[in-house]
Structure formats: structure tokens, C-alpha cells
Amino acid sequence: MILSPMRFKNFVWPHNPRVYSITYERKIAVHKIPFGRHYLQSLGQTRRVLKGEGEFVGAGAYETFKELANVFYEEKPGVLVHPVWMTTTAWFAGLELRQEPRRDYVAYSFEFWEVMSNGNTTELTTAAVSGGTQTGGNAQGEWHTVVWGDTLWGLSRRYGEPLNSIIALNPQIRNPNLIYPGQRVRIR
């Protein structure tokens, strides 16, 4: 099976990292009660941490790493599209050289922290994907503002665009079966 390449903002990995891990965490409070007993209370989930390791190999490997480092230096979150995990909005939280780089070989590790959104990712992900431009049909593409009852399938039929094309144009939509009123969806 051939997986699509991982990408974050405008950087597309030439080949996917070889190691991936994802950490889920829930904060738990312990409340003591008389006679040595206690009860546990969930304080909710915290961020997911997405980590990995990989290599850039061949002519221009170090230049490719420098491009990735430039994306790391940007001071805002972006959309992370991973070949296995669901698409998410994340901060690029860490980038590490695993050994002294060479022009033709760079071993690195990375870390992304998922943006916790409480179910409303509309503004952040739309701005991250479209560069903040949220206008109708222009050179940036044609956009639709979701109203109650809209579905991606319904928008596909209304605009005469294949559903897979609309899904591909909107990596900020984590679950294609769930869109929110007020959310902006790119159609073309």
C-alpha cells in the first residue's frame, strides 16, 4: 500500500518519516475522603502529541531539512495532514537533528501538539488553510459558508463537484460527516 505524503502548511515530506507515535493524555484528579478512601475525577483530555523520526537522503537532503526548519520557525499553528492519523490543526512544537547533518543525509525527529478546540475548529483551520483569505469566488478558489443542514455530500451535488475533490480541498475538516454552521468549505 502506498501512503500519501505527510504535509504541514506548505511543506510536503519527500518521503514519510519512518517512525510515528501519538500520545493521548487525560488529566485525573484524586480527591481524598475520610477513612483512607478516595475517588477519581476526570478533568478532561489534554493535547495529543504527535512525534516521529525520519531521514532526508540524497542530494539536497540538508536543503530539505532547512526548508522544514523554516516552517518550524513560523509562529502560528497549521494544518497537519498525516498519511495515517486524522488531519488536525497543530503547533510544530519540536524539531531535532539526530546527528551531525551532511549534505546528502540528515536524521531528524519532530513533534507536533494538537490544538485543543472544544469542537469548534472553524476559524483557526480556515485561516490556516486559506492564509486568512475568506472571500467568495476568486483566485483563491470558491468557498461556501455552511448553514444548518448542509453536508459535504449535499454541497457536492449542489455545486456539481465530486465529493472526493471537496474533501481533498478541505484538509481542515477532520470528519467529512461533520461540518458546522458558519464553517467555510472550499468548493473549487
Buried (B, 14 or more C-beta within 10 A) or exposed (E): EEEEEBBBBEBEBEEBBEEBEBEEEEEEEEEEEEEEEEEEEEEEEBBBBBBBBBBBBEEBBBEBBEBBBEBBEEEEBBBBBBBEBEBBBBBBBEBEEEEEBEEEBBBBBBBBBBBEBEEEBBEBBBBBBBEEEEEEEEEEBBBBEBEEEBBBEEBBEEBEBEBEBBBEBBBBBBEBEEBEEEBBBBBE
